[in-house]
Amino acid sequence: MKRKSWRIYIGLLVLAVMALFIARFLLSGSSTAPRKKDVVNAERTSAVAGTADERMVAPGPGLVAGNAIVEPRQPSTKVASAVPGRIAAIAVHEGDKVKRGALLVQLEDAPERAALQAALYDYEKAMHGQRKEDVEASISDAEAARARADLSAEALRRTEQAAKGGAATADELDKARQQAESDRRTFDASESRSRAMVAGSRYEDIAAARARRDQAKANLERLAVRAPIDGEVLQVKYRAGEYVTPGGDPLVVLGDMSALRVRIDVDERDIGHSAAGDSAFAVADAYPGKKFTGRVVEIGRMMGRKNARTDDPTERIDTKILETVIELDDPNGLVPGQLVTGYIKGSK
């Protein structure tokens, strides 16, 4: 009986609690509308102390906005080496202004310099002929070869006569013939070289020597990395003593810093609201409240992926954009590669 009474009491208690919750729900109403205090709290925004609000300011009426990046007037030029090698010297520093053709990086070139010196010597020799002493020595060699050939021919004649009388064996006669033939061939070669030295170099020899000289110069010049444009050194990525290979990081990055531009990623929904010549401006977190004014100077011809991306994890990166470039009136304070927000005062 006691167990049954306890079960009854517990059941009544559970029913009472359920009835209490049901009553409160019915009294409060079934509306899903947010409470007034929740709406007020949601509208409040507060920046964390010591940090900036990273949200992009919403564009006003008639403005087209987008994330953007600062770049030189012309896209930066990444200068690399055409051949592998070890860096002997870096001829520039970041911030230097250079002219087209100026030396930027010198690779080690001792073997190539030696090859050029040898090619220059051969070319000079082909152009001016042999020295007098070399010509005279060649003539003397030819005369000596003639004398040996004459002696061998005379020895062969005597051996042939002796063989007819039985005073010389067939083996001795064969040796005499081989010696005479060898000395005759040596004389012919010496005489040909002597005539060539006396006559001087042929046109073909001079052309071949000139080609070897030019090739040696080109091989040496390829080890000197030079500036392809006038500009400013924005970045030097290597140090002396490091080994470089084609296809790796560029040695030096150059840019035309005479003017800076801002490349804006314009969303595909907004591409019909701007045109070349429209007024524009950019804002940067580093300069709160300052506008860098300019105008649109270039609009892309093909949609593409975003170039300027923020660290916002909620940012969509799969949207299509059209690159639009504005040239700034006074970019003082901005640097290439800096992320900014661009605004275009659309005329459409």
Buried (B, 14 or more C-beta within 10 A) or exposed (E): EEEEEEEEEEEEEEEEEEEEEEEEEEEEEEEEEEEEEEEEEEEEEEEEEEEEEEEBEEBEEEBBBBBBBBBBBBEBBBBBBEEEBEBBEBBBEEEBEBEEEBBBBBBBBEEBEEBBEEBBEBBEBBEEBBEEEEBBBBBEBBBEBBEBBBEBBEBBEEBEEBBEEEEBEEEEBEBBBEBBBEBBEBBEEBBEBBEBBBEBBEEEBBEBBBEBBEEBBEBBEBBBBBBEBBBBBBBBBBEEEEEBEEEEEBBBBBBBBEBBBBBBBBBEEBBEBBEEEBBBBBBBEEEEEEEBEBBBBEBBEEEEEBBBEEEEEEEEEEEBBBBBBBBBEEBEEBEBBBBBBBBBBBEE
